[in-house]
Amino acid sequence: MADRRLQVFHTVAKLLSFTKAAETLHMTQPAVTFQVRQLEEHFNTRLFDRTHNRVTLTEAGRRCYEYAEQIFELYAEMENFVKELTSDVSGTLTLGASTTVAEYMLPSLLSGFTKKFPEIQLRLKVSNTEGIVSMIENSMIDLGIVEGPVTNKNLLVEVCRVDQLVVIVPPGHELAKRASISMEELMHFPFIGREEGSGTRDVIMGHMTKMGLDRNNLNICMELGSPESIKGAVEAGMGVSIVSGATIEKELKLKVLNKLDLEPQLEREFSFVRQRQKFRLRAMDELLDYARGYCDSKK
């Protein structure tokens, strides 16, 4: 129902990028540019300054953005009110999940939810924790589920479950027959870690700081972007690593990896992250209630 030109303008203004707006809206960049020009012609003024590969709002653009925020907030509030009256549970929700959550937690959670609420369409974006938090901040997704700490105090963060991190080594490794190891001991072995921005990496580095250890002394031999790639590298004998205990059930059964507990234990929280909105669609409430129940059942 809302003016498409205004929607496109609002997205460009929020991201200050025509390219990122096109990706977010699933449009081509020329189509985004055309919609913005249509709105500028309607108002007979420029809404953006485009100089030196930078996009900034003009004074008129800044005021239009403020009004657009109010318009879309009122529109969503109206839509939510009508759906509450009609008991309609439908719509589209865009979720974002960090890599570990997306690969090992979401498939069974979302499968059950879509069976219960077939009229709600779900879209999923996968990134590391830093990327998901950024998407929430820029209203690119409705709800994020992350595996690392969230420092933005303007976001609502709700812990859904606690995950234990464990050390993995190949079966022939000198540590393979041990049941546990300290972080200080582990630092002497080649370590395969996650990339910058990963929640798992942040938790490990925070743990080292808490233990009074110099994180620069961690013998990182390789950085990889997913639990699967890390498990494969460890299995191939390229180093040791720390991963979520929930990600290695298959490998332990097949006896291609060995697990050691960290002493003291290292745990981290999986959390729901969302904006502090005045209202939510009923579909969001249903998803949160279902996800909370799912997480409680796994404790």
N, C-alpha and C positions, 0 to 999 in steps of 0.2 A: 504493500500500500504506500509506503514512504517513497518520496521522489528519488528515483534512481540516481539522478545527477547529484543530489545532496548526499546520498549514501557514498558515492564514489569520492566526492570532495572530502567528506568527513574522514574517510580512510586514508586518503593522501595526506590530509592535514595532521592526522594523528601520527603517521609514520614518517612524514616529511620525505617521502620517496615515492615516485610514480612506479618504479620497478617493484618495490615491496608491496605496494597497494595492489598492483596487478596480480601478484602471486597470491595475496590474501583473498582477493575477490574472484580468483580463477578467471581472470580476463586477460586479454592481450594489453600490452602497454599503450598502443595506439588507441584502443577502445577507451582506456582510462583517460588518456589525454583529451579525447573527443568529448567525453562526458563533462570534464572540468571546463573545457572551452565553452560548451553549451551553457553551463551555469554562469560563467563570466560574461557571456553575451547577454544572458537574461538580466544580469545586474548592471551591465555596461561598465564593468570595472575589472581590473586584475585582482585575483585572489591570491596568487603566488608570485614570488620573484624567483626567477631561475637564472642564477649566475654562478660561473666557475664550478659547475657540477654540483651546486648546492640548491636545495629547495627551501625557501622560507615563506612564511605567511606575510602578506601585506596587512596593513591595519584593517582594511575591509575584510580580508580573509580571516584574520584573528577573531573579529566580531562574528562573522558568519559561523566559524567553528564553535564559538560559545553558544550561539543559538541552536546549531545543529545538535550539540550535546543535549540540550534541554528538549528539543523536538523528539529525538530518538528515545530519550528516557521516558517522556510522556507517552509515546507510541507504545513502547514495550509495556508500560504500566497499564495502559488501556487494554492491550491484548491479553495480558495476564488476568485482568479483572473479568473480562468477558469469558475467558476459558474457565475461570473458577466458577462463574455462574452456571456454565453449561456442563461442568464436571468433565471437560475435555482434557485428556492427558495426551498431548501430541506436540509436534514441533521438531526442530533440529537442534541438537547440542553438539558443540565441538569440544572434544576433550584433548588434552595434551598430557603425555606421559613420558617420564624419563625412561631410558633404554631398558633397564632391568625390570621396571614395573610393567612396561609395555610387553615385554617378551614372556614374563613368567607369572604375572598376576592378572592382567587385563583379559586375556582370552576367555577364561572361565567366568570371570565376573560379568563381562559384557554379553556373553552368550546367554546367561541366565536372565539378565535384564531385558534383552531384546525379545526373549520368549514371553516374558511377563508383560512388556509394553511394546508391542509390535508397531504401534503408531508413532513412536518416537524414533527419529532417525539420528544415528550417532556418526560423527566424523572423528577421526583420530589423527593427531599430529605427534610424531616422536622426535625427541631431541634429548640432550642432557639436561640436568636440573637447571642450569643457568639459562638455557634456551627456553625451557618451559616457563620459568618465572618471567622472563622477558615477554613472552607471548601473553601471559596474564596481564602484565602491566600495560601492554598496548592493546588490550581487548581483542586479541586475535583468537583467543579460545575462551570458553565459558568456565571450564574447570580444569585444573592441573593436578596430577598425582606425581609427586616427586620423592626422591630417595635421599635427599640431602637437606641441610639446613637452609632456611629462607630468612634473609636478613631484612627484607622490606617490611617495616612495621605497618604499612598502609594496607597490606593484604591480610585476608583471613586465612590462618593456617590451622588445620585440624588434624591431629595425629590419627591415623587409621590402624596401623599395626606396627609392631617392633620386629626388626629383622636382624639376625645375627650374622656377622661377617666372620669368615673362616679362612684359614690358609690352605692353599692347594699346591700339591707337588706331584710329579709323575711317580709311578710305582717304584721305579728303580732308584729314586733319589735317596741321598743319605738321611734325609729327614722322614722318609716314608713310614717308618715303623714307630715314630713318635706320636703321642696322643695330643701334645700341646707344645707351644713355643712362645717365647716372649717376643715383643716387637724389637727389642734391642738385639736379640740373637738373629732375628730374621734379616736385619739390616746388613748382615755379612754375605748374603746370597744375592745373585742377580735377580732383580725384581721387575715383573711385568705389570705396568700400571695403566689406569685409565687416563684419558686426555684431560687437559685443563677444562674446567667447567663441569666436570662430572661430579655428581653427588657422592659417589663412592670414594673418589679421590679426596674430596674435601673432608669427608669423615675420617679417612685414614690419616691425613695430614693433621687434622685437629686432634686426633688421638695421640699422635707423636708429640705434639706440642704439650698436651696435658701430661704426658709421661716425662716431660723434660728432655726429650730427644731432639736433636737437630735434624729437621726434615731434609736438609741438604745432604745428609750422610746416607739417605736411602739409596741403595745401589740400583737405580732405575736403568735397565738395559733396553727397554722398549715401552712405548705408549700406544695403546690400541683403543678403538672406539666402541667396543661392545663386550659383554660377558662371553659371548660365543667365541669371538676371536681370541680373547685372553685364555679361555680354557683350551683351545686348540694349540696355542703357543706353549702353554705349560705341559700339555700332553706330549708335545714334540720335544720336550726337554730343554726349552730355551730359557727357562727361569722359573721362579715361584711367583705366586700372586695371592691377593686377598680378594675374595668375592663373596656374594650373598650365599648363605647356606641353602637358600631355596633354589639356586640355579644349578646345583650339581647332583641332584638325586639320580639322574640317569647315569652319569659318569661313575658314580660310586657303585651302582649296581653292576655296571659293566667292568668295574675294576680298572678303569683307564686313568683314574685320578685317585689320590689319597688326600684325606682331609685331616688337618690339625686345628685344634682350638687355639685361639690366642689367649695368653695369660697376662694380664686380666682380660676377660671377655670384652669383645668390641661389638656394640649394638648400635643400630641407627634406626631412625623412624621413617616410615612411609607416611606421607601427609597429603591431605587434600588442600589445595591452594585456590583461592578465588578472590575476586574484588569485593570490597565492602559496599555492595549495592544496597539500595533502599528496598529493592524488591527482586524477586526471582520468578521465572516461569515455573509453573507447577512441575513441568518435566524435570527441571533441575532439582526440585525438592525430592521427587520420586527417585531420581538417580542417586542423590546423596544418601537417602534413607536405605536404599537397596545396598549401596556400597558399604555403608556402616555395618549392616547386617552381615554382609559377606566377610568383612574383615574380622568381626567378632567371632564368626564361626571358625576362623583360621587360627585363633589365639590358643 
